[in-house]
Amino acid sequence: QVQLVESGGGLVQPGGSLRLSCAASGFTFGLNAMSWYRQAPGKGRELVARISTTGTSTNVADSMKGRFTISRDNAKRTVYLQMNSLKPEDTAVYYCNVDRGGYNYWGQGTQVTVSS
């Protein structure tokens, strides 16, 4: 079955960096676009970034553009989110996502806390 396992979250000071990873299994990874979402306390889940099957096309939410980069390694079945210049408002649980035929699969999430 589809499984998405995120890692790499943690506590970081404002201005710092983190790289999140999402290891995928249970489906043909290279044939599916992948996304990262986040959910801050008391807020809805929002799209952070999306990457095409080959990685040649990416989209990052406006508020994170220039700071966050999404990438993938199809040989390793892994998608990454590089987060730089982190701000306290980036504090959230970050989720890996794949949409397969209209059904969304989610990982368990990884907590990112930006605080001094």
Sequence and secondary structure as in RCSB ss.txt:
>XXXX:A:sequence
QVQLVESGGGLVQPGGSLRLSCAASGFTFGLNAMSWYRQAPGKGRELVARISTTGTSTNVADSMKGRFTISRDNA
KRTVYLQMNSLKPEDTAVYYCNVDRGGYNYWGQGTQVTVSS
>XXXX:A:secstr
  EEEEE  EEE TT  EEEEEEEESS GGGS EEEEEE TTS EEEEEEE SSSS EEE GGGTTTEEEEEETT
TTEEEEEE S  GGG EEEEEEEEETTEEEE   EEEEE  
